[in-house]
Structures are given as C-alpha cells and as structure tokens.
Amino acid sequence: MDTEKKLWFRSKRYGWGWTPASKEGWFVTLAFLGIAIFLATRLEDSAVSGEDILFTFALPIGALTLLLIAIAWRTGEKPRWRWGDSKKK
C-alpha cells in the first residue's frame, strides 16, 4: 500500500506559496473565492463607515486567508522561496 499522502497543493515554481494540485485543492480555492465574493457583495450593501468595512469584510477575509494558508500548509508541499527549477543545466 502507498503510504505517501496525496498533495492538495503544490509549491509554485516562482516565489513563495502554493497552487491547487488536486480536486480537493481546487474545491478549497474555489470555496475561498466564493466566500470572498459573497463578503464583498454583502459589504457593498451595508458599508456605511470604516468600522463597518473592518467588521464585515477585512476581519473575515483575514481569518479566511489564514485558514486557507493553514490548509495549504498542512496538505501541500513544504513552502520555501523558489526561482524556477532547482536543476542546474
């Protein structure tokens, strides 16, 4: 039996971060985008002051982003700075 875990996210070729590598990774990414769009449309209808913007958009987006990073960290490759292929020609 194969004991290697299935990666949901792969490291990017350039920079730091991840890209979806499986259907689970794509589901998480699309769910993040869907919730962010929902929060943005809700903000458009209700924002009156800076405090409204903070509590109805900025804090939820920050928490959602931290959750996305935590999921990618746990289910993806170890993050590190990359600049192209590490193989030297």
ABEGO torsion letter per residue (X at the ends): XBABBBBABBBBABEBEBBBABAAAAAAAAAAAAAAAAAAAAAAAABABAAAAAAAAAAAAAAAAAAAAAAAAAABBBBBBBBEBABBX
